[in-house]
Amino acid sequence: MKYCLLAFTVFVESFVLAYLLVPLVIRIAERFNVVDKPGARKVHRTSKPLLGGVAIFSGFFFVLVINIFAFASFHQQEKVLQFLPSAPRLFEHLIRVLPQLLIILLGGVMMHLLGLVDDIYKEKLTYKPKFLIQFAIALFVTLAGIRTNLMPGTALDVAVSVFWIIGITNSFNLLDNLDGLTAGVTVIAALIFIAVAILQGQIFIALILAALAGAAAGFWPHNFHPSRLFMGDSGSLFIGYMFGVLTVLESYVVESSASLLPVVMPILILSIPLYDTLSVMLIRLREKRPLFIGDKRHFSHRLLDLGMNHRETVVFIYLICFGVGLAATLLPYVTLAGSLVLVIQALIVYALITILIRVGKRRTKAS
């Protein structure tokens, strides 16, 4: 319970800081004309300030760093020990994991700066150098030890981890196409991962996720439709990167687990951005169009085409994210048959959505 309170405290701190920073970054974005203009492949009809990602990153980064220094300074204080008797043990653990944490933060800073450069010099930074830099960042953190250990061999662990980090990073970048969508999915997914981390005893991962969730939540009210600003690549790339690195470190299998199937938990919790990315790529391949040129064929756009309004579309996606993600948390604690049922259930949800969209598209064409 005390760990939940700690996570909640970090969440509130990052929420408040990000929320208060948004008006400032709006003024900066408008002052230097860092805005996203309307276009044929975009839903918004007026120019919107970017740089919301700066508020998200700042809310996350400064709260995390300040809390680390505060804990290091006061972990032996009597009041701290009364509230958290395990503080000395946690401090020893912090010292052990600090090199990993610094690597994660350094990678996050680099990914945020990459997105920031793309936001400022919109359309001038093509996808090829962006992917190359993303690959370099992902390779750096995995070679430094931020990787899965499920594969038979270090080389395969590194390859899978790099692929996962880059994939999740770009999935969140592609998901950011409607007001409030990426921010809401970030908060929902992060809260689910926080619960999993606390149950597994991974307190520091839970606190990092709490800072991420709080920062995204602080930005969320300003970004919900009708939005005041967008998070931009500086926010979506950073969020995707953080989910990518933290999910390869988080544990999912417990002693009582009937199989290794719980390792698919992050795929299910993050299934919304993954489904959006895979489906839009398949559409572009089928229509023989460039894979990396934006369009209005994303999951959210197709729901809009069915007749949903902006808010209905976003809330519909929130509910899918929460429903599939919440069910996924049961994977470590059920039998193998139960795990298979949960995975199949998630696949059926997305199959039904795909059928619904295809039927709706045919009816629209017929009318």
HUKACOR-V403428 format. One record per helix or strand. SS is the DSSP state (~ for helix, > for strand). FROM is the first residue (numbers start at 1). TO is the last residue. If there is no record, write none. Layout:
BEGIN
SS&FROM&TO  SS&FROM&TO
END
This chain:
BEGIN
~&2&31  >&35&36  >&48&49  ~&52&74  ~&78&83  ~&87&120  ~&127&143  ~&154&175  ~&181&199  ~&203&223  >&229&229  ~&232&249  ~&261&269  ~&271&286  ~&299&305  ~&310&328  ~&331&333  ~&336&366
END
